[in-house]
């Protein structure tokens, strides 16, 4: 993790701030569509500060510069930021949020600037009010991004990849029915229409997939759905030959660049309307400030949690079956990889670095049916690197895997029938007592969430404690969420549901059809890290009683690769937990052993490893 000298970049930005009469400038991580993972051309925050993690906001004044990020990235940011920067560790006591830090710096009438396309309308409104209350100046939303001007010709070009049809045999529902469902919500709420800006929502509703953002099969676009029309904003030169036929006459296609002129016209139509009450346009709470301003602002806009996002999070039967199937294939690939890695490190004494190992895993996965690519950059981490929660090994500048240390592998793939994300922590030698204890406490958390039974209406914040309780009893914890939603051949991190301490997880209850991760962990900085991650499907669950006549829910685990028996301290497990491990391993054995039939060396080795690792444990 090399540091970048940001001095010249900051000087260039500060010179532009003076030209634009700005005292403070905000550089969020997100793009114009509030994407968590972004295309290289939108990595402005990384360019200006050198920190490459997926979450964080940079704030620059003429004298200071601060980077705010969450607990997943404290370790990484502290290594990547140079001396020009102050790290604001979000969530720690007495550490200001980036908004609070910005407000503090704005005292005395200082003007704050930001590219209006990369900040949400709701965030802009809240920040402007806080700045004014503190005696600051105006929050200025510009159409020019100052970091782009500093970046200049070295800025990567915007992707222009082809867009493909995602057939119904994988999506489970025709796009026309999804559009009609959105129209029903529009009519129900008596609004003029819905402006869609989230890329995964557009891909989902139109049954299309692209490749504009690494690891995320989405494409740059906007959409507008009204009671009588559906318009997709994308340059149609990007379509594969069958896309126009797939969209049919019911979907109009307009250039990507036309969106702001069109929404401005729509906003004016609302302003001049004589209808009482006026029908506003829906935009997502994640839509940009620029989009809201173009529509005419609050008078013409109603911000809501996207109804498309809610629908997308509830997978249909075809999508759920796809998730089950792709996780079996993916689990078999992981088993083949772990057996190969152990053989290389222990038997052959091969020297392998973290990236070489990750490359081998990708090669094994690529042989699987319906494989498209990875769902995120593989976290292949040895020893102390495993303590960096979102560690990303750099080719040519990463550690050699130590067979006598913890090895953590967090990886996933995109398949036409689903998206996977699995973490396994292994040890190829003799783990310490602390490593075994930490692993077993984390395993107890995985089991507790997996086995949860809860009434309909329960949200992810309410369930989070189950995964932490065993660690809490020992005074231990982890600084990341317990679970995130996962798309169906879409983004590996998918809202609005999840399990964790974030207040937004209270907004939407878990429902049958939701797919989420179950991934507690523990990290000993400078020494080792533990994380175990399974994918679980929310489904109805039979109970002996029906208190309050409510339906009851539970989970089905679909991940299919073994736990590391060498790291389990059986004395810390209860009898029901031991039974869970044995039942889980029996399921993994039954579902994946067929992938290793044959006399080829790699298959024989993988089957032997699988048999050993799925053997029964007991006291």
GUROPA-357013 format. One record per residue (C-alpha): x, y, z. Coordinates in steps of 0.1 Angstrom, whole numbers, plus 5000, padded with zeros to 4 digits. Each point is the difference from the previous one (the first is absolute). Example, Ala and Ser with C-alpha at 12.3 -4.5 7.8 and 13.67 -1.06 7.14 Angstrom:
! GUROPA-357013
((5123,4955,5078))
((5014,5034,4993))
! end
This chain:
! GUROPA-357013
((5000,5000,5000))
((5022,5028,4987))
((4993,5036,5010))
((4995,5026,4973))
((5014,5035,5004))
((4969,5021,4997))
((5017,5034,5005))
((4998,5011,4963))
((4965,4987,4996))
((4988,5020,5031))
((5018,5031,4988))
((4983,4997,4966))
((4966,4995,5017))
((5005,5029,5023))
((5009,5023,4972))
((4968,4991,4982))
((4981,5005,5033))
((5013,5036,5001))
((4989,5005,4964))
((4965,4988,5008))
((4999,5020,5033))
((4997,4968,5021))
((5015,4996,5035))
((4992,4963,5004))
((4996,4973,4975))
((4983,4966,5005))
((5011,4969,4980))
((4977,4970,5007))
((5008,4964,4989))
((4968,4996,4979))
((4993,5006,4963))
((4970,5018,4986))
((4979,4969,5006))
((5011,4996,5037))
((5017,4967,4991))
((5021,4984,5028))
((5024,4985,4975))
((5009,5024,4973))
((5017,5001,4966))
((5037,5012,4999))
((4989,5033,4985))
((4979,5008,5031))
((5027,4992,5026))
((5005,5037,5009))
((5003,4995,5037))
((5028,4974,4995))
((5017,5023,4976))
((5000,5030,5023))
((5011,4982,5032))
((5015,4967,4991))
((4976,4978,5020))
((4986,4972,4978))
((4973,4986,5023))
((4964,4999,4987))
((4986,5023,5028))
((5010,5034,5011))
((4997,5037,4995))
((5028,5026,4996))
((4996,5036,5011))
((5026,5026,4990))
((5004,5035,5013))
((5028,5024,4990))
((5020,4989,5031))
((4988,4965,5009))
((4989,4968,4984))
((4980,4972,5017))
((4989,4965,4989))
((4971,4984,5018))
((4994,4962,4998))
((4985,4972,5021))
((5015,4972,5020))
((5005,4977,4971))
((5028,5023,4987))
((5017,5016,5030))
((5031,4978,4996))
((5001,5004,4962))
((4995,5038,5001))
((5026,5005,5026))
((5025,4984,4977))
((4990,5017,4967))
((4995,5036,5011))
((5030,5022,4999))
((5009,5028,5025))
((4976,5025,4983))
((4970,4982,5014))
((4982,4995,5032))
((4981,4967,5004))
((4965,5003,5016))
((4992,4966,5013))
((4962,4999,4998))
((4981,4984,5028))
((5027,5006,5027))
((4992,5021,5030))
((5007,5038,4996))
((5009,4996,4963))
((4979,5023,4978))
((4982,4988,4969))
((5011,5016,4967))
((4969,5021,5001))
((5008,5012,5036))
((5036,5007,4990))
((4988,5020,4969))
((4976,5020,5021))
((5028,5008,5025))
((5022,5013,4972))
((4973,5021,4985))
((4996,5023,5030))
((5004,5036,4992))
((4981,5000,4968))
((5022,4977,4980))
((4986,4986,4967))
((4998,4962,4995))
((5000,4985,4965))
((4992,4966,4986))
((4991,4984,4966))
((4962,4999,5003))
((4999,4967,4980))
((5019,4980,5026))
((4981,5011,5032))
((4965,4989,5007))
((4973,5027,5002))
((4991,4990,5035))
((5036,5002,5012))
((5005,5034,4983))
((4969,5014,5018))
((5011,4987,5034))
((5035,5013,4995))
((4989,5034,4988))
((4978,5004,5030))
((5028,4991,5025))
((5025,5023,4983))
((4976,5029,5002))
((4992,4993,5036))
((5037,5000,5009))
((5005,5033,4983))
((5015,4987,4969))
((4994,5012,4964))
((4982,4984,4972))
((5002,4964,4988))
((5007,5003,4963))
((4990,4971,4977))
((5020,5004,4967))
((4997,4982,4967))
((5038,4999,4997))
((5021,4976,5020))
((5032,5017,5011))
((5018,4967,5006))
((4994,4992,4963))
((5017,5032,4990))
((5031,4991,5021))
((5000,4965,4987))
((4999,5013,4964))
((5010,4978,4971))
((5012,4972,5023))
((4965,4993,5011))
((4987,4966,4987))
((4974,5001,4972))
((4964,4992,5009))
((4992,4963,4992))
((4980,4992,4969))
((4994,4963,5003))
((4973,4981,4982))
((4966,4994,5017))
((4984,4966,4999))
((4966,4984,5006))
((4996,4981,5033))
((4975,4973,4989))
((4969,4990,5020))
((5014,4965,5006))
((5024,5017,5024))
((4981,5032,5010))
((4967,4981,5007))
((4978,5030,4989))
((4995,5019,4968))
((5011,5037,5001))
((4965,5011,4988))
((4985,4986,5032))
((5026,5017,5022))
((4992,5033,4982))
((4963,4994,5005))
((5006,4994,5037))
((5018,5033,5003))
((4971,5017,4982))
((4976,4986,5026))
((5020,5016,5028))
((5001,5033,4981))
((4962,5000,4996))
((4995,4988,5036))
((5020,5030,5013))
((4986,5024,4974))
((5034,5013,4988))
((5009,5010,4964))
((5027,4974,4996))
((5032,4985,5013))
((5035,5011,4990))
((5024,4971,5005))
((5037,5007,5005))
((5014,4969,5017))
((5018,4979,4975))
((4991,4966,5014))
((4963,5010,5002))
((5000,5009,4963))
((5018,4967,4991))
((4975,4981,5020))
((4968,5016,4988))
((5009,4998,4963))
((5016,4965,5002))
((5033,5013,4986))
((5036,4996,5012))
((5032,5019,4991))
((5036,5003,5011))
((5007,5037,5007))
((5011,4995,5036))
((5025,4974,5009))
((4983,4969,5016))
((4965,5015,4997))
((4980,4991,4969))
((4985,5034,4996))
((5001,5028,4974))
((4999,5038,5001))
((4964,5010,4995))
((4969,5017,5014))
((4963,4992,4996))
((4967,5017,5004))
((4968,4980,5005))
((4966,5017,4998))
((4965,4987,4998))
((5002,5000,4962))
((5036,4998,4991))
((5034,4984,5008))
((5032,5017,4989))
((5035,4986,5002))
((5029,5025,4998))
((5029,4982,4984))
((5018,5004,4966))
((4984,4972,4979))
((5033,4994,4982))
((5009,4980,5031))
((4973,4975,4995))
((5006,4964,4989))
((4979,4991,4970))
((4971,4985,5019))
((4995,5028,5026))
((4977,5022,4980))
((4977,4971,4992))
((5001,4990,5037))
((4990,5035,5011))
((4972,5002,4974))
((4979,5030,4990))
((4990,5006,5037))
((5034,5014,5009))
((5014,5032,4985))
((5038,5004,4997))
((5016,5034,5004))
((5037,5010,5002))
((5016,4998,5035))
((5009,5037,4998))
((4963,5010,4994))
((4988,4992,5035))
((5005,5034,5016))
((4983,5019,4972))
((4971,4976,5001))
((4995,5001,5037))
((5002,5038,4999))
((4971,4999,4976))
((4981,4976,5022))
((5006,5023,5029))
((4987,5029,4981))
((4968,4980,4991))
((4994,4994,5037))
((5006,5037,5008))
((4975,5012,4974))
((4974,4973,5007))
((4966,5011,5011))
((4992,4967,5016))
((4993,5001,5038))
((5018,4986,5018))
((5029,5001,4976))
((5015,4966,4991))
((5037,5000,5009))
((5027,4978,4987))
((5015,4972,5021))
((5037,4998,5004))
((5019,4976,5021))
((5016,5012,5033))
((5032,4991,4983))
((4994,5022,4969))
((5025,5029,4995))
((4995,5036,5011))
((5005,5009,4963))
((4971,4978,4989))
((4977,5016,5027))
((5010,5035,4990))
((4994,4993,4963))
((4965,4988,5008))
((4993,5033,5019))
((5009,4990,5035))
((4977,4992,5029))
((4970,5016,4984))
((5000,4974,4973))
((5017,4971,5016))
((4991,4974,5026))
((5029,4979,5013))
((4992,4964,5009))
((5018,4968,5006))
((4999,4985,4965))
((4971,4976,4994))
((5022,4983,4974))
((5027,4994,5025))
((4975,4984,5024))
((4986,4977,4973))
((5035,4990,4988))
((5011,4990,5035))
((4972,4973,5001))
((5012,4973,4977))
((4975,4979,4981))
((5001,4962,4999))
((5021,4999,4968))
((5026,5024,5016))
((5000,4980,5032))
((5005,4968,4982))
((5029,5016,4981))
((5015,5012,5033))
((4999,4965,5013))
((5015,4985,4969))
((5028,5025,4995))
((5011,4997,5036))
((5004,4963,4997))
((5022,5004,4969))
((5019,5028,5017))
((5004,4980,5032))
((5015,4972,4980))
((5024,5025,4984))
((5011,5012,5034))
((5005,4965,5012))
((5022,4992,4970))
((5020,5032,5007))
((5005,4995,5037))
((5012,4964,4994))
((5024,5012,4973))
((5013,5028,5022))
((5006,4977,5029))
((5018,4975,4978))
((5022,5028,4985))
((5009,5015,5033))
((5004,4969,5022))
((5009,4972,4978))
((5019,5017,4972))
((5014,5029,5020))
((4991,5023,4972))
((5005,5037,5004))
((4968,5018,4991))
((4990,5036,5005))
((4965,5012,5008))
((4992,5010,4964))
((5013,4968,4984))
((4977,4981,5023))
((4970,5022,4991))
((5008,4995,4963))
((4998,4963,5004))
((4966,5003,5017))
((4987,5021,4972))
((5013,4974,4975))
((4982,4972,5018))
((4968,5020,5002))
((5001,5009,4964))
((4995,4964,4990))
((4966,4999,5017))
((4967,5001,4981))
((4985,5035,4994))
((5032,5017,5013))
((5003,5037,4989))
((5027,5015,5023))
((5008,5008,5036))
((4975,5019,5022))
((5027,5020,5017))
((5038,5001,5003))
((5011,4969,5019))
((5012,5006,5036))
((5028,4975,5001))
((5019,5008,5033))
((5026,4983,5021))
((5009,5007,5036))
((4997,5037,5011))
((4985,5009,4966))
((4969,4980,5010))
((4994,5026,5027))
((4995,5027,4973))
((4962,4994,4996))
((4998,5010,4963))
((5036,4992,4991))
((5008,4999,4962))
((5033,4984,4991))
((5020,5019,4973))
((5016,4981,4972))
((5038,5001,5004))
((4997,5016,5034))
((4983,4976,5023))
((5010,4974,5027))
((5011,4964,4995))
((4974,4977,5016))
((5013,4986,5032))
((4988,4964,5006))
((5006,5005,5037))
((4977,5030,5002))
((4963,5007,4996))
((4988,5002,4964))
((4967,5019,4993))
((4983,4998,4966))
((4970,5021,4993))
((4989,4996,4964))
((4970,4997,4977))
((4989,4996,4965))
((4974,5012,4975))
((4980,4972,4983))
((4971,5004,4977))
((4978,4983,5026))
((5013,5019,5031))
((5027,5018,5019))
((5022,4984,5027))
((5020,5014,5029))
((5017,4975,5024))
((5027,5005,5026))
((5020,4972,5016))
((5029,5003,5024))
((5025,4972,5000))
((5032,4989,5017))
((5024,4975,4984))
((5021,4994,5031))
((4995,5003,5037))
((4978,5030,5010))
((5004,5017,5033))
((4975,4996,5028))
((4988,5036,4994))
((4995,4994,4963))
((4980,4969,5008))
((4979,5018,5026))
((4994,5030,4977))
((4990,4977,4971))
((4976,4980,5022))
((4983,5030,5014))
((4995,5014,4965))
((4986,4966,4990))
((4976,5001,5029))
((4988,5033,4986))
((4995,4986,4965))
((4980,4972,5014))
((4979,5022,5023))
((4988,5022,4971))
((4996,4970,4977))
((4977,4983,5025))
((4979,5031,5009))
((4963,4998,5001))
((4982,5033,5000))
((4965,5015,4993))
((4992,5018,4968))
((5009,5037,5004))
((5034,4994,5015))
((5028,5021,4986))
((5037,4994,4996))
((5011,5023,5029))
((4979,4979,5024))
((5017,4968,4989))
((5036,5013,5000))
((5006,4993,5037))
((4996,4962,4993))
((5032,4999,4980))
((5020,5021,5026))
((4988,4985,5032))
((5027,4973,5004))
((5027,5026,4992))
((4985,5026,5024))
((5000,4975,5029))
((5038,5000,4996))
((5003,5038,4995))
((5006,4997,4963))
((4983,5014,4969))
((5004,5010,4964))
((4997,5033,4981))
((4978,4991,4971))
((4965,4989,4993))
((4989,4964,5005))
((4983,4996,4967))
((4991,5017,4967))
((4975,4994,4973))
((5012,4983,4968))
((4987,5004,4965))
((4991,4973,4975))
((5027,5004,4974))
((5003,5035,5012))
((5018,5020,5026))
((5015,4979,5028))
((4990,5027,5025))
((4963,5007,4995))
((4976,5021,5021))
((4977,5007,5016))
((5003,4971,5024))
((5029,4988,5021))
((5011,4990,5035))
((5020,5025,5021))
((4999,5030,5022))
((4992,5025,4972))
((4967,5018,5007))
((4989,4996,4964))
((4996,4963,5007))
((4970,5009,5020))
((4982,5014,4970))
((4992,4966,4983))
((4991,4968,5018))
((5015,4967,4987))
((4976,4982,4977))
((4999,4965,4983))
((5021,5002,4969))
((5027,5023,5015))
((5036,4987,4995))
((5025,5013,5025))
((5035,4991,5013))
((5007,4987,5035))
((5036,5011,5007))
((5012,5009,5035))
((5037,5003,5006))
((5028,5009,5024))
((5032,5019,4992))
((5032,5002,5020))
((5018,5030,4984))
((5036,4991,4989))
((4994,4963,5007))
((4971,4982,4984))
((4963,5003,4989))
((4971,4976,5001))
((4969,5002,4979))
((4975,4973,4990))
((4973,5009,4974))
((4971,4979,4988))
((4971,5011,4978))
((4966,4995,5015))
((4965,5003,4984))
((4971,5013,5021))
((4970,4976,4999))
((4968,4991,5019))
((5006,4978,5031))
((4976,4976,5017))
((4996,5006,5037))
((4980,4982,5027))
((4980,5031,5007))
((4990,5031,4981))
((5000,5029,5026))
((4980,5029,4987))
((4991,4980,4969))
((5032,5012,4984))
((5020,4980,4975))
((5034,4989,5013))
((5032,5001,4980))
((5035,4984,4999))
((5029,4994,4977))
((5013,4974,4976))
((5038,4998,4995))
((5011,4995,4964))
((5037,5003,5003))
((5017,4967,4994))
((5036,4998,5011))
((5013,4987,5033))
((5011,5018,5032))
((5036,4996,5011))
((5000,4972,5025))
((5036,5007,5011))
((4988,5034,5014))
((4969,4987,5018))
((5003,4997,5038))
((4972,4974,5006))
((5000,5007,5038))
((4985,5035,4993))
((4971,4986,4980))
((4967,4988,5014))
((4985,4967,4990))
((4975,5017,4976))
((5029,5020,4985))
((5020,4968,4994))
((4969,4985,4984))
((4997,5030,4977))
((5036,4997,4989))
((4996,4963,4993))
((4967,5004,4982))
((5014,5029,4979))
((5031,4980,4991))
((4979,4970,4990))
((4979,5022,4977))
((5032,5015,4985))
((5013,4965,4994))
((4968,4987,4983))
((4996,5031,4978))
((5036,5003,4988))
((5017,4966,5000))
((4987,4993,4965))
((5022,5028,4986))
((5031,4980,5009))
((4992,4967,4983))
((5029,4987,4978))
((5036,4990,5003))
((5016,5033,4992))
((5025,5011,5027))
((4982,5032,5009))
((4966,4983,5004))
((5014,4972,5021))
((5018,5025,5022))
((4969,5022,5003))
((4977,4971,5009))
((5025,4988,5027))
((5002,5035,5014))
((4962,5004,4999))
((4995,4966,5018))
((5025,5010,5027))
((4985,5035,5006))
((4964,4988,5001))
((5007,4972,5024))
((4980,5000,5033))
((5013,5020,5029))
((4992,4992,5037))
((5013,5003,5035))
! end
